[in-house]
Amino acid sequence: MRMINKRSRFLLALLGVHHRYLIEGAASDPDLSRIVPNEKLLVENFSTSVNHRQNFCEDQEKFNIQTKLDDSDVNLKIALKGKHINIAVSNEPNFVNFNPDMSINPDDPGLMIVLLDEMAKRGGFSWRDSFVIEEPPIGDQAWQDLLLWSVDTFDMSANWWFFTSERSSL
């Protein structure tokens, strides 16, 4: 059974993810203890030698054309259905809980993992076989540098990012 701490339950409730789903739905989820970072996606922070970001432009164009032909509203809820999203997951113990072997802790995966699972469930995409662990910036590297690098290198950065006026202008 998946155990979620009180702070995470509160934040999830604010987002509309019900605790009942987290407990009862956990039984139908694949075994979280087998979920480890994908070694094929490993890249050193701030390295520009590798890029795991996918191009969804062609899919978006097909989606837009089909929407116009159907004369219907764009339903972005299904835009990523069936896709495998490459995600850099923060190594932040307040939001993600890893075991010593760096697999996701099945008893308390942490808020970030639960949110990724919920987004994947609602969007019909997968992420568990295509994630890496993202380390915090070191030395003269700033958090904003990490954000920009991670979204240029992966499809998504699952980190506790704060909205700033400077970032909104990027």
DSSP file with accessible surface (Angstrom, degrees, kcal/mol):
  #  RESIDUE AA STRUCTURE BP1 BP2  ACC     N-H-->O    O-->H-N    N-H-->O    O-->H-N    TCO  KAPPA ALPHA  PHI   PSI    X-CA   Y-CA   Z-CA
    1    1 A M              0   0  152      0, 0.0     2,-0.4     0, 0.0    22,-0.1   0.000 360.0 360.0 360.0 136.5    0.0    0.0    0.0
    2    2 A R        -     0   0    5     20,-0.3     2,-0.5    21,-0.3   106,-0.2  -0.621 360.0-156.5 -79.7 124.8    1.3    3.4   -0.9
    3    3 A M        -     0   0  106    104,-3.3     2,-0.4    -2,-0.4   107,-0.3  -0.891   7.1-168.1-105.2 131.6    1.7    5.7    2.1
    4    4 A I        -     0   0    5     -2,-0.5   104,-0.1   104,-0.1     5,-0.0  -0.970  21.6-121.8-120.6 131.9    1.6    9.4    1.6
    5    5 A N     >  -     0   0   57     -2,-0.4     4,-2.4     1,-0.1     5,-0.2  -0.181  29.9-104.3 -69.5 166.1    2.7   11.9    4.3
    6    6 A K  H  > S+     0   0  167      1,-0.2     4,-2.2     2,-0.2     5,-0.2   0.889 118.5  51.7 -61.1 -42.3    0.3   14.5    5.6
    7    7 A R  H  > S+     0   0  118      1,-0.2     4,-2.3     2,-0.2    -1,-0.2   0.937 111.9  46.9 -61.9 -43.7    1.9   17.4    3.8
    8    8 A S  H  > S+     0   0    1      1,-0.2     4,-2.8     2,-0.2     5,-0.2   0.908 109.9  53.2 -65.8 -40.6    1.7   15.6    0.5
    9    9 A R  H  X S+     0   0   81     -4,-2.4     4,-2.3     2,-0.2    -1,-0.2   0.917 109.5  49.8 -60.5 -41.0   -1.9   14.6    1.0
   10   10 A F  H  X S+     0   0  129     -4,-2.2     4,-2.0     2,-0.2    -2,-0.2   0.951 112.8  45.2 -62.4 -49.1   -2.8   18.2    1.6
   11   11 A L  H  X S+     0   0   44     -4,-2.3     4,-1.2     1,-0.2    -2,-0.2   0.908 113.6  50.2 -63.7 -39.0   -1.1   19.4   -1.5
   12   12 A L  H  <>S+     0   0    1     -4,-2.8     5,-2.7     1,-0.2     4,-0.4   0.893 107.2  54.3 -66.9 -37.5   -2.6   16.6   -3.6
   13   13 A A  H ><5S+     0   0   65     -4,-2.3     3,-1.3     1,-0.2    -1,-0.2   0.906 104.7  54.4 -62.8 -38.3   -6.0   17.4   -2.2
   14   14 A L  H 3<5S+     0   0  119     -4,-2.0    -1,-0.2     1,-0.3    -2,-0.2   0.841 109.3  48.8 -62.5 -30.8   -5.6   21.0   -3.4
   15   15 A L  T 3<5S-     0   0  103     -4,-1.2    -1,-0.3    -3,-0.2    -2,-0.2   0.436 121.6-107.5 -89.3  -0.7   -4.8   19.7   -6.9
   16   16 A G  T < 5S+     0   0   30     -3,-1.3     2,-0.7    -4,-0.4    -3,-0.2   0.639  74.1 137.1  86.3  13.5   -7.9   17.4   -6.9
   17   17 A V      < -     0   0    6     -5,-2.7    -1,-0.3    -6,-0.1     2,-0.3  -0.852  50.1-137.2 -93.1 115.1   -6.0   14.1   -6.5
   18   18 A H    >>  -     0   0  134     -2,-0.7     4,-1.6     1,-0.1     3,-0.6  -0.548   7.7-137.0 -83.1 137.1   -8.1   12.2   -3.9
   19   19 A H  H 3> S+     0   0   78     -2,-0.3     4,-2.1     1,-0.2     5,-0.2   0.850 103.9  63.3 -57.7 -35.0   -6.4   10.2   -1.1
   20   20 A R  H 3>>S+     0   0  177      1,-0.2     4,-2.8     2,-0.2     5,-0.5   0.924 103.2  48.3 -58.6 -42.8   -8.8    7.3   -1.7
   21   21 A Y  H <>5S+     0   0   48     -3,-0.6     4,-2.4     1,-0.2     5,-0.4   0.913 107.8  55.8 -62.4 -41.1   -7.3    6.9   -5.2
   22   22 A L  H  <5S+     0   0    1     -4,-1.6     4,-0.4     3,-0.2   -20,-0.3   0.897 117.3  33.9 -62.3 -38.1   -3.8    7.0   -3.9
   23   23 A I  H  X5S+     0   0   42     -4,-2.1     4,-0.5     2,-0.1   -21,-0.3   0.956 128.3  34.4 -82.3 -52.4   -4.5    4.1   -1.5
   24   24 A E  H ><5S+     0   0  117     -4,-2.8     3,-0.7    -5,-0.2     4,-0.4   0.872 118.1  52.8 -72.5 -36.0   -6.9    2.0   -3.5
   25   25 A G  G >X<S+     0   0   11     -4,-2.4     3,-0.8    -5,-0.5     4,-0.7   0.722  92.5  74.7 -72.8 -18.8   -5.3    2.8   -6.9
   26   26 A A  G >4 S+     0   0   18     -4,-0.4     3,-0.8    -5,-0.4    -1,-0.2   0.858  86.7  62.0 -63.7 -31.9   -1.9    1.8   -5.7
   27   27 A A  G << S+     0   0   96     -3,-0.7    -1,-0.2    -4,-0.5    -2,-0.2   0.832 105.5  46.3 -64.6 -29.7   -2.9   -1.9   -5.9
   28   28 A S  G <4 S+     0   0   98     -3,-0.8    -1,-0.2    -4,-0.4    -2,-0.2   0.593  94.6  96.2 -89.7  -8.5   -3.5   -1.6   -9.6
   29   29 A D  S << S-     0   0   33     -3,-0.8     3,-0.1    -4,-0.7    -3,-0.0  -0.480  87.6 -96.9 -77.2 151.2   -0.2    0.3  -10.3
   30   30 A P        -     0   0   81      0, 0.0     2,-0.5     0, 0.0    -1,-0.1  -0.237  59.8 -75.9 -59.3 157.9    2.9   -1.6  -11.5
   31   31 A D    >   -     0   0   68      1,-0.2     3,-1.6     2,-0.1     4,-0.1  -0.395  42.1-157.8 -61.6 110.3    5.3   -2.4   -8.7
   32   32 A L  G >  S+     0   0    9     -2,-0.5     3,-1.8     1,-0.3    72,-0.4   0.759  84.3  74.0 -63.8 -22.1    7.0    0.9   -7.9
   33   33 A S  G 3  S+     0   0   45      1,-0.3    -1,-0.3    70,-0.1    -2,-0.1   0.709  93.5  54.3 -68.1 -15.4   10.0   -0.9   -6.4
   34   34 A R  G <  S+     0   0  181     -3,-1.6     2,-0.8    69,-0.1    -1,-0.3   0.410  81.7 106.5 -95.0   1.6   11.1   -1.9   -9.9
   35   35 A I    <   +     0   0   15     -3,-1.8    69,-2.3    69,-0.3    94,-0.1  -0.735  43.0 158.5 -90.4 113.8   11.2    1.6  -11.2
   36   36 A V        -     0   0   70     -2,-0.8    95,-0.3    67,-0.2    67,-0.2  -0.884  48.5 -78.6-128.4 159.8   14.7    2.9  -11.6
   37   37 A P        -     0   0   23      0, 0.0     2,-0.7     0, 0.0    95,-0.2  -0.252  50.7-107.7 -58.1 146.8   16.2    5.7  -13.8
   38   38 A N    >   -     0   0   46     93,-2.9     3,-1.8     1,-0.2     4,-0.4  -0.680  22.8-155.1 -80.5 113.4   16.7    4.8  -17.4
   39   39 A E  G >  S+     0   0  164     -2,-0.7     3,-1.0     1,-0.3    -1,-0.2   0.784  90.8  64.7 -62.2 -26.7   20.5    4.4  -17.9
   40   40 A K  G 3  S+     0   0  183      1,-0.2    -1,-0.3    -3,-0.0    -2,-0.0   0.704 103.5  48.2 -69.2 -18.8   20.1    5.2  -21.7
   41   41 A L  G <  S+     0   0   14     -3,-1.8    -1,-0.2    90,-0.2    -2,-0.2   0.433  81.1 127.5-100.2  -1.0   19.0    8.7  -20.7
   42   42 A L    <   +     0   0  102     -3,-1.0     2,-0.3    -4,-0.4    -3,-0.0  -0.310  26.9 160.3 -63.2 135.7   21.8    9.5  -18.2
   43   43 A V        -     0   0   28      7,-0.0     2,-0.2    -2,-0.0     3,-0.1  -0.974  43.1-105.6-152.9 141.5   23.6   12.7  -18.9
   44   44 A E    >   -     0   0  162     -2,-0.3     3,-2.4     1,-0.1    90,-0.0  -0.492  52.7 -89.8 -68.7 139.1   25.8   14.8  -16.6
   45   45 A N  T 3  S+     0   0   32      1,-0.3    -1,-0.1    -2,-0.2     3,-0.1  -0.225 111.6  10.5 -50.4 135.5   24.0   18.0  -15.5
   46   46 A F  T 3  S+     0   0   47      1,-0.3     2,-0.3   100,-0.1    -1,-0.3   0.441  90.0 140.8  72.1   6.9   24.7   20.9  -17.8
   47   47 A S    <   -     0   0   32     -3,-2.4     3,-0.3     1,-0.1    -1,-0.3  -0.624  34.1-169.4 -77.0 133.1   26.2   18.7  -20.5
   48   48 A T        +     0   0  135     -2,-0.3    -1,-0.1     1,-0.1    -3,-0.0   0.282  66.7  91.7-103.5  10.9   25.2   19.7  -24.0
   49   49 A S  S    S+     0   0   98      1,-0.1     2,-0.4     2,-0.0    -1,-0.1   0.689  88.2  42.0 -79.0 -18.4   26.6   16.6  -25.7
   50   50 A V        -     0   0   54     -3,-0.3     2,-0.4    -9,-0.0    -1,-0.1  -0.977  61.9-168.6-132.3 143.2   23.3   14.7  -25.4
   51   51 A N        +     0   0  103     -2,-0.4   103,-0.1     1,-0.1   102,-0.1  -0.985  12.2 174.0-134.4 123.2   19.7   15.7  -26.0
   52   52 A H        +     0   0   32    101,-2.6   103,-0.4    -2,-0.4     2,-0.3   0.181  42.3 123.1-109.2  12.7   16.7   13.5  -25.0
   53   53 A R        -     0   0  134     99,-0.3     2,-0.2   101,-0.2   101,-0.1  -0.614  53.7-141.8 -77.3 133.8   14.1   16.0  -25.8
   54   54 A Q        -     0   0   70     -2,-0.3     2,-0.7    32,-0.1    -2,-0.1  -0.617   9.4-122.8 -95.8 157.0   11.5   14.7  -28.3
   55   55 A N        +     0   0  125     -2,-0.2     3,-0.2     1,-0.1     4,-0.2  -0.874  31.6 168.9-102.6 111.2    9.9   16.6  -31.2
   56   56 A F     >  +     0   0   52     -2,-0.7     4,-2.6     1,-0.1     5,-0.2   0.246  48.8 104.7-101.9  10.3    6.2   16.5  -30.9
   57   57 A C  H  > S+     0   0   89      1,-0.2     4,-2.6     2,-0.2     5,-0.2   0.906  79.4  49.1 -61.2 -43.3    5.6   19.2  -33.6
   58   58 A E  H  > S+     0   0  131     -3,-0.2     4,-2.4     1,-0.2    -1,-0.2   0.922 112.7  48.1 -63.6 -42.7    4.5   16.7  -36.3
   59   59 A D  H  > S+     0   0   52     -4,-0.2     4,-2.4     1,-0.2    -1,-0.2   0.903 111.3  51.2 -62.2 -41.1    2.0   15.1  -33.9
   60   60 A Q  H  X S+     0   0   75     -4,-2.6     4,-2.7     2,-0.2    -2,-0.2   0.913 109.6  49.8 -62.6 -42.3    0.8   18.6  -32.9
   61   61 A E  H  X S+     0   0  105     -4,-2.6     4,-2.6     2,-0.2    -2,-0.2   0.931 111.7  47.7 -63.4 -44.7    0.3   19.5  -36.6
   62   62 A K  H  X S+     0   0  120     -4,-2.4     4,-2.7     2,-0.2     5,-0.2   0.910 112.3  50.8 -60.7 -42.1   -1.7   16.2  -37.2
   63   63 A F  H  X S+     0   0   39     -4,-2.4     4,-2.3     1,-0.2    -2,-0.2   0.930 111.1  47.7 -62.0 -44.4   -3.7   16.9  -34.1
   64   64 A N  H  X S+     0   0   46     -4,-2.7     4,-2.1     2,-0.2    -2,-0.2   0.905 112.6  48.7 -64.7 -42.5   -4.5   20.5  -35.3
   65   65 A I  H  X S+     0   0   82     -4,-2.6     4,-2.4     2,-0.2    -2,-0.2   0.940 112.1  48.4 -63.5 -46.2   -5.5   19.3  -38.8
   66   66 A Q  H  X S+     0   0   96     -4,-2.7     4,-2.4     1,-0.2    -2,-0.2   0.907 109.6  53.2 -61.8 -39.1   -7.7   16.6  -37.5
   67   67 A T  H  X>S+     0   0   14     -4,-2.3     5,-1.8    -5,-0.2     4,-0.6   0.917 110.2  47.3 -62.8 -41.3   -9.4   19.0  -35.1
   68   68 A K  H ><5S+     0   0  159     -4,-2.1     3,-0.5     1,-0.2    -1,-0.2   0.898 112.0  50.1 -67.4 -38.6  -10.1   21.4  -38.0
   69   69 A L  H 3<5S+     0   0  127     -4,-2.4    -2,-0.2     1,-0.2    -1,-0.2   0.873 113.0  46.0 -66.1 -37.9  -11.5   18.6  -40.1
   70   70 A D  H 3<5S-     0   0   93     -4,-2.4    -1,-0.2    -5,-0.2    -2,-0.2   0.553 102.3-135.7 -80.1  -8.9  -13.8   17.4  -37.3
   71   71 A D  T <<5 +     0   0  153     -4,-0.6     2,-0.3    -3,-0.5    -3,-0.2   0.920  61.6 129.5  51.7  45.7  -14.9   21.0  -36.6
   72   72 A S      < -     0   0   60     -5,-1.8    -1,-0.2    -6,-0.1     2,-0.1  -0.761  65.8 -85.9-122.9 170.9  -14.4   20.2  -32.9
   73   73 A D        -     0   0  152     -2,-0.3     2,-0.4    -3,-0.1    -1,-0.1  -0.447  50.9 -99.9 -72.9 149.6  -12.7   21.9  -30.0
   74   74 A V        -     0   0   74     -2,-0.1     2,-0.8     1,-0.1    -1,-0.1  -0.573  33.1-157.3 -70.4 126.2   -9.0   21.0  -29.4
   75   75 A N    >   +     0   0   76     -2,-0.4     3,-1.4     1,-0.1     4,-0.1  -0.806  16.8 175.3-108.9  88.9   -8.8   18.4  -26.7
   76   76 A L  G >   +     0   0  111     -2,-0.8     3,-1.2     1,-0.3     4,-0.4   0.627  66.4  83.6 -69.9 -11.3   -5.3   18.8  -25.3
   77   77 A K  G 3  S+     0   0  166      1,-0.3    -1,-0.3     2,-0.1     3,-0.2   0.777  99.8  36.7 -62.6 -24.7   -6.1   16.2  -22.6
   78   78 A I  G X  S+     0   0   85     -3,-1.4     3,-1.4     1,-0.1    -1,-0.3   0.307  84.7 105.1-109.0   8.3   -5.3   13.5  -25.2
   79   79 A A  T <  S+     0   0   34     -3,-1.2    -1,-0.1     1,-0.3    -2,-0.1   0.810  89.1  37.2 -61.5 -30.2   -2.4   15.2  -26.9
   80   80 A L  T >  S+     0   0   64     -4,-0.4     3,-2.4    43,-0.2    -1,-0.3   0.321  82.8 143.0-104.4   9.4    0.2   13.0  -25.2
   81   81 A K  T <  S+     0   0  148     -3,-1.4    44,-0.2     1,-0.3    43,-0.2  -0.237  75.8   7.2 -56.9 127.4   -1.8    9.8  -25.3
   82   82 A G  T 3  S+     0   0   59     42,-3.3    -1,-0.3     1,-0.3    43,-0.2   0.407 100.9 128.1  82.6  -1.4    0.4    6.8  -25.9
   83   83 A K    <   -     0   0   58     -3,-2.4    43,-2.6    41,-0.1     2,-0.6  -0.497  56.7-135.6 -87.2 156.1    3.7    8.8  -25.7
   84   84 A H  B     -a  126   0A  97     41,-0.2     2,-0.5    -2,-0.2    43,-0.2  -0.963  24.3-153.3-108.8 114.2    6.7    8.1  -23.6
   85   85 A I        -     0   0    7     41,-2.8     2,-0.6    -2,-0.6    45,-0.2  -0.787   8.2-137.8 -96.7 126.9    7.9   11.3  -22.0
   86   86 A N        -     0   0   22     -2,-0.5    70,-1.4   -34,-0.2    69,-1.4  -0.746  31.8-174.8 -84.6 118.6   11.5   11.7  -21.0
   87   87 A I  E     -bc 131 156B   0     43,-2.1    45,-2.2    -2,-0.6     2,-0.7  -0.939  28.4-146.5-124.9 135.9   11.6   13.4  -17.6
   88   88 A A  E     -bc 132 157B   1     68,-2.4    70,-3.0    -2,-0.4     2,-0.5  -0.893  26.3-158.1 -93.7 114.4   14.4   14.7  -15.4
   89   89 A V  E     -bc 133 158B   0     43,-3.3    45,-3.6    -2,-0.7    70,-0.2  -0.857  18.5-115.6-100.5 128.9   13.1   14.1  -11.8
   90   90 A S  E     -b  134   0B   6     68,-2.8     2,-1.3    -2,-0.5    45,-0.2  -0.287  10.5-136.1 -61.8 139.6   14.6   16.2   -9.0
   91   91 A N        +     0   0   49     43,-2.2    -1,-0.1     4,-0.0    68,-0.1  -0.515  56.7 140.5 -91.7  62.7   16.6   14.4   -6.4
   92   92 A E    >>  -     0   0   53     -2,-1.3     3,-2.4     1,-0.1     4,-2.2  -0.928  45.0-154.9-112.3 106.1   14.9   16.4   -3.7
   93   93 A P  T 34 S+     0   0   89      0, 0.0    -1,-0.1     0, 0.0    -2,-0.0   0.680  91.3  64.1 -61.1 -16.2   14.1   14.2   -0.6
   94   94 A N  T 34 S+     0   0   88      1,-0.1    17,-0.3    16,-0.1     3,-0.1   0.696 121.0  19.9 -75.7 -17.4   11.2   16.5    0.4
   95   95 A F  T <4 S+     0   0   26     -3,-2.4    17,-2.5     1,-0.3    18,-0.7   0.529 126.6  41.2-128.3 -15.3    9.3   15.5   -2.8
   96   96 A V     <  -     0   0    2     -4,-2.2     2,-0.6    14,-0.2    -1,-0.3  -0.997  62.1-156.6-139.0 133.6   10.8   12.3   -4.1
   97   97 A N        -     0   0   36     12,-2.1     8,-3.0    -2,-0.4     2,-0.3  -0.940  14.5-177.3-116.9 113.2   11.9    9.3   -2.1
   98   98 A F  B     -D  104   0C  35     -2,-0.6     6,-0.2     6,-0.2    -2,-0.0  -0.789  23.3-125.6-104.8 150.5   14.5    6.9   -3.5
   99   99 A N    >   -     0   0   40      4,-3.4     3,-2.5    -2,-0.3     6,-0.1  -0.377  42.2 -93.1 -79.3 168.9   15.8    3.7   -2.1
  100  100 A P  T 3  S+     0   0  138      0, 0.0    -1,-0.1     0, 0.0    -2,-0.0   0.823 130.3  55.1 -55.8 -29.6   19.6    3.3   -1.6
  101  101 A D  T 3  S-     0   0  110      2,-0.1     3,-0.1     1,-0.0    -2,-0.0   0.354 121.6-110.8 -85.2   9.2   19.7    1.6   -5.1
  102  102 A M  S <  S+     0   0   66     -3,-2.5     2,-0.2     1,-0.3    -1,-0.0   0.583  75.1 135.2  70.7  15.6   18.0    4.7   -6.5
  103  103 A S        -     0   0    2    -67,-0.2    -4,-3.4     1,-0.1    -1,-0.3  -0.556  68.9 -90.5 -82.3 158.2   14.8    2.9   -7.2
  104  104 A I  B     -D   98   0C   0    -69,-2.3   -69,-0.3   -72,-0.4    -6,-0.2  -0.529  42.4-112.0 -71.3 132.4   11.6    4.7   -6.3
  105  105 A N        -     0   0   39     -8,-3.0    -8,-0.2    -2,-0.3    -1,-0.1  -0.512  24.8-157.6 -65.4 117.5   10.5    3.9   -2.7
  106  106 A P  S    S+     0   0   36      0, 0.0  -103,-0.2     0, 0.0    -1,-0.2   0.784  87.9  52.2 -71.6 -24.5    7.2    1.9   -3.1
  107  107 A D  S    S+     0   0  101      1,-0.3  -104,-3.3  -105,-0.2    -2,-0.1   0.839 131.9   7.9 -81.0 -34.4    6.0    2.7    0.4
  108  108 A D        +     0   0   42   -106,-0.2    -1,-0.3   -11,-0.1    -3,-0.3  -0.634  67.4 172.1-146.0  82.0    6.4    6.5    0.2
  109  109 A P        -     0   0    0      0, 0.0   -12,-2.1     0, 0.0     4,-0.3   0.759  47.0-119.9 -67.9 -22.1    7.3    7.5   -3.4
  110  110 A G     >  -     0   0    2   -107,-0.3     4,-2.1   -14,-0.3     5,-0.2  -0.100  26.6 -73.8  98.5 159.1    6.9   11.2   -2.6
  111  111 A L  H  > S+     0   0    2    -17,-0.3     4,-2.7     1,-0.2     5,-0.2   0.887 125.4  55.0 -58.0 -43.7    4.7   14.0   -3.9
  112  112 A M  H  > S+     0   0   16    -17,-2.5     4,-2.5     1,-0.2    -1,-0.2   0.916 109.5  47.0 -61.6 -41.7    6.5   14.4   -7.2
  113  113 A I  H  > S+     0   0    0    -18,-0.7     4,-2.7    -4,-0.3    -1,-0.2   0.923 112.0  50.1 -67.3 -42.9    6.1   10.7   -8.1
  114  114 A V  H  X S+     0   0    2     -4,-2.1     4,-2.4     1,-0.2    -2,-0.2   0.924 111.8  48.5 -62.7 -41.6    2.5   10.7   -7.2
  115  115 A L  H  X S+     0   0   35     -4,-2.7     4,-2.8     2,-0.2     5,-0.2   0.919 111.3  49.5 -65.1 -42.6    1.9   13.9   -9.3
  116  116 A L  H  X S+     0   0    2     -4,-2.5     4,-2.6    -5,-0.2    -2,-0.2   0.923 111.2  50.2 -61.8 -41.8    3.7   12.4  -12.3
  117  117 A D  H  X S+     0   0    7     -4,-2.7     4,-2.5     1,-0.2    -2,-0.2   0.920 111.9  47.6 -60.5 -43.1    1.6    9.2  -12.0
  118  118 A E  H  X S+     0   0   16     -4,-2.4     4,-2.7     2,-0.2     5,-0.2   0.914 112.3  48.2 -67.4 -42.3   -1.6   11.2  -11.9
  119  119 A M  H  X S+     0   0   79     -4,-2.8     4,-2.7     2,-0.2     6,-0.3   0.922 113.0  49.0 -62.8 -42.8   -0.6   13.4  -14.9
  120  120 A A  H  X>S+     0   0   10     -4,-2.6     4,-1.6    -5,-0.2     5,-1.1   0.907 111.5  49.6 -63.8 -40.4    0.4   10.2  -16.8
  121  121 A K  H  <5S+     0   0  119     -4,-2.5     3,-0.2    -5,-0.2    -2,-0.2   0.949 116.0  41.4 -63.1 -48.9   -2.9    8.6  -15.9
  122  122 A R  H  <5S+     0   0  146     -4,-2.7    -2,-0.2     1,-0.2    -1,-0.2   0.865 121.9  41.0 -67.8 -35.6   -5.0   11.6  -16.9
  123  123 A G  H  <5S-     0   0   14     -4,-2.7   -43,-0.2    -5,-0.2    -1,-0.2   0.557 103.1-126.6 -91.5 -10.1   -2.9   12.2  -20.1
  124  124 A G  T  <5 +     0   0   35     -4,-1.6   -42,-3.3     1,-0.2     2,-0.2   0.750  68.0 120.4  72.8  23.9   -2.5    8.6  -21.1
  125  125 A F      < -     0   0   27     -5,-1.1     2,-0.3    -6,-0.3    -1,-0.2  -0.668  54.5-130.7-113.5 170.5    1.3    8.8  -21.4
  126  126 A S  B     +a   84   0A  40    -43,-2.6   -41,-2.8    -2,-0.2    -9,-0.0  -0.892  29.9 159.4-120.3 154.6    4.1    7.0  -19.6
  127  127 A W    >   +     0   0    1     -2,-0.3     3,-2.2   -43,-0.2   -40,-0.3   0.436  55.1  90.5-141.2 -19.8    7.2    8.2  -17.9
  128  128 A R  T 3  S+     0   0   50      1,-0.3     3,-0.3     2,-0.1   -92,-0.2   0.743  93.3  43.8 -63.4 -26.7    8.3    5.5  -15.6
  129  129 A D  T 3  S+     0   0   88      1,-0.2    -1,-0.3   -94,-0.1   -43,-0.1   0.333 115.6  50.3 -97.9   8.3   10.6    3.8  -18.1
  130  130 A S  S <  S+     0   0    5     -3,-2.2   -43,-2.1   -45,-0.2     2,-0.3  -0.269  82.2 106.4-143.4  52.9   12.1    7.1  -19.3
  131  131 A F  E     -b   87   0B   0     -3,-0.3   -93,-2.9   -95,-0.3     2,-0.3  -0.909  40.3-164.2-129.4 158.6   13.2    9.2  -16.4
  132  132 A V  E     -b   88   0B   7    -45,-2.2   -43,-3.3    -2,-0.3     2,-0.5  -0.911  30.4-106.5-131.0 162.9   16.6   10.2  -14.9
  133  133 A I  E     -b   89   0B  28     -2,-0.3     2,-0.5   -45,-0.2   -43,-0.2  -0.819  30.6-149.6 -94.1 126.6   17.5   11.7  -11.6
  134  134 A E  E     -b   90   0B   2    -45,-3.6   -43,-2.2    -2,-0.5   -90,-0.1  -0.849   8.4-147.8-100.3 123.7   18.4   15.4  -11.8
  135  135 A E        -     0   0   88     -2,-0.5     3,-0.1   -45,-0.2   -43,-0.1  -0.547  26.8 -98.3 -86.7 154.8   20.9   16.6   -9.2
  136  136 A P        -     0   0   56      0, 0.0    -1,-0.1     0, 0.0   -91,-0.1  -0.257  51.1 -85.2 -66.8 160.1   20.8   20.2   -7.8
  137  137 A P        -     0   0   22      0, 0.0     2,-0.3     0, 0.0     6,-0.1  -0.296  46.4-158.8 -65.2 152.5   23.2   22.8   -9.3
  138  138 A I    >   -     0   0  127      4,-0.1     3,-1.9    -3,-0.1     2,-0.1  -0.885  49.1  -4.7-129.5 161.0   26.7   23.0   -8.0
  139  139 A G  T 3  S-     0   0   81     -2,-0.3     0, 0.0     1,-0.3     0, 0.0  -0.327 130.6 -12.6  61.9-130.7   29.4   25.7   -7.9
  140  140 A D  T 3  S+     0   0  157     -2,-0.1     2,-0.3     2,-0.1    -1,-0.3   0.340 105.4 115.8 -88.7   8.8   28.5   28.8   -9.9
  141  141 A Q    <   -     0   0   61     -3,-1.9     2,-0.2     4,-0.0     3,-0.0  -0.597  54.9-147.8 -78.9 137.8   25.5   27.2  -11.6
  142  142 A A     >  -     0   0   46     -2,-0.3     4,-1.9     1,-0.1     3,-0.1  -0.635  24.2-112.2-103.4 163.2   22.1   28.7  -10.7
  143  143 A W  H  > S+     0   0  118      1,-0.2     4,-2.5    -2,-0.2     5,-0.2   0.879 119.2  55.3 -60.8 -38.1   18.7   27.0  -10.3
  144  144 A Q  H  > S+     0   0   31      1,-0.2     4,-2.6     2,-0.2    -1,-0.2   0.893 104.6  53.6 -63.8 -36.1   17.5   28.9  -13.4
  145  145 A D  H  > S+     0   0   74      1,-0.2     4,-2.6     2,-0.2    -1,-0.2   0.908 109.0  49.3 -61.4 -42.1   20.5   27.5  -15.3
  146  146 A L  H  X S+     0   0    0     -4,-1.9     4,-3.0     2,-0.2     5,-0.2   0.918 110.4  50.7 -63.6 -43.9   19.3   24.0  -14.3
  147  147 A L  H  X S+     0   0   30     -4,-2.5     4,-2.2     2,-0.2     5,-0.2   0.955 113.1  44.4 -58.5 -51.3   15.8   24.7  -15.3
  148  148 A L  H  X S+     0   0   65     -4,-2.6     4,-1.2     1,-0.2    -2,-0.2   0.916 116.0  47.3 -62.9 -42.4   16.8   26.0  -18.8
  149  149 A W  H  X S+     0   0   20     -4,-2.6     4,-1.4    -5,-0.2     3,-0.3   0.938 111.6  50.1 -64.1 -45.9   19.2   23.1  -19.3
  150  150 A S  H  X S+     0   0    0     -4,-3.0     4,-2.6     1,-0.2    -2,-0.2   0.894 111.1  46.8 -66.7 -37.3   16.8   20.4  -18.2
  151  151 A V  H  < S+     0   0   50     -4,-2.2    -1,-0.2    -5,-0.2    -2,-0.2   0.715 113.6  50.2 -78.5 -16.6   13.9   21.6  -20.4
  152  152 A D  H  < S+     0   0   87     -4,-1.2   -99,-0.3    -3,-0.3    -1,-0.2   0.692 119.3  37.5 -83.8 -21.1   16.3   21.8  -23.4
  153  153 A T  H  < S+     0   0    7     -4,-1.4  -101,-2.6    -3,-0.1     2,-0.3   0.746 123.1  30.5-101.6 -29.5   17.6   18.3  -22.7
  154  154 A F  S  < S-     0   0    2     -4,-2.6  -101,-0.2    -5,-0.2   -67,-0.2  -0.806  79.2-113.7-126.2 168.1   14.4   16.4  -21.6
  155  155 A D  S    S+     0   0   34    -69,-1.4     2,-0.3  -103,-0.4   -68,-0.2   0.811  98.9   7.7 -70.4 -28.9   10.7   16.7  -22.4
  156  156 A M  E     -c   87   0B  53    -70,-1.4   -68,-2.4    -6,-0.1     2,-0.6  -0.997  59.9-142.6-153.8 148.6    9.9   17.8  -18.9
  157  157 A S  E     -c   88   0B  15     -2,-0.3     2,-1.1   -70,-0.2   -68,-0.2  -0.967  13.1-160.6-116.3 113.5   11.7   18.8  -15.7
  158  158 A A  E     +c   89   0B   4    -70,-3.0   -68,-2.8    -2,-0.6     2,-0.3  -0.776  45.0 122.0 -95.6  92.0    9.9   17.5  -12.5
  159  159 A N  S    S-     0   0   22     -2,-1.1     2,-1.7   -70,-0.2    -2,-0.1  -0.882  77.1 -92.2-142.9 170.3   11.3   19.8   -9.9
  160  160 A W        +     0   0   99     -2,-0.3     2,-0.3     2,-0.0    -2,-0.1  -0.572  57.8 178.2 -90.0  74.1    9.9   22.2   -7.4
  161  161 A W        -     0   0   62     -2,-1.7     2,-0.4    -4,-0.2    -2,-0.0  -0.598  18.7-144.9 -84.3 137.6   10.2   25.3   -9.7
  162  162 A F        -     0   0  139     -2,-0.3     2,-0.4     1,-0.0     5,-0.1  -0.793  18.7-118.2 -98.5 142.8    9.0   28.7   -8.5
  163  163 A F        +     0   0  170     -2,-0.4     2,-0.3     4,-0.1     3,-0.1  -0.642  39.0 175.0 -77.3 129.1    7.4   31.2  -10.8
  164  164 A T     >  -     0   0   48     -2,-0.4     4,-2.1     1,-0.1     5,-0.2  -0.958  42.2-120.5-130.8 157.1    9.5   34.3  -11.1
  165  165 A S  H  > S+     0   0  100     -2,-0.3     4,-0.9     1,-0.2    -1,-0.1   0.885 115.4  54.6 -63.6 -35.6    9.0   37.4  -13.3
  166  166 A E  H >4 S+     0   0  121      1,-0.2     3,-0.7     2,-0.2     4,-0.2   0.936 109.5  46.1 -63.8 -43.3   12.4   36.8  -14.8
  167  167 A R  H >4 S+     0   0   48      1,-0.2     3,-1.4     2,-0.2    -1,-0.2   0.844 105.6  60.4 -68.6 -33.6   11.5   33.2  -15.8
  168  168 A S  H 3< S+     0   0   68     -4,-2.1    -1,-0.2     1,-0.3    -2,-0.2   0.759 101.8  54.2 -68.0 -18.8    8.2   34.3  -17.2
  169  169 A S  T <<        0   0   95     -4,-0.9    -1,-0.3    -3,-0.7    -2,-0.2   0.481 360.0 360.0 -91.8  -3.2   10.0   36.5  -19.7
  170  170 A L    <         0   0  118     -3,-1.4    -3,-0.0    -4,-0.2    -4,-0.0  -0.408 360.0 360.0 -76.6 360.0   12.2   33.6  -21.0
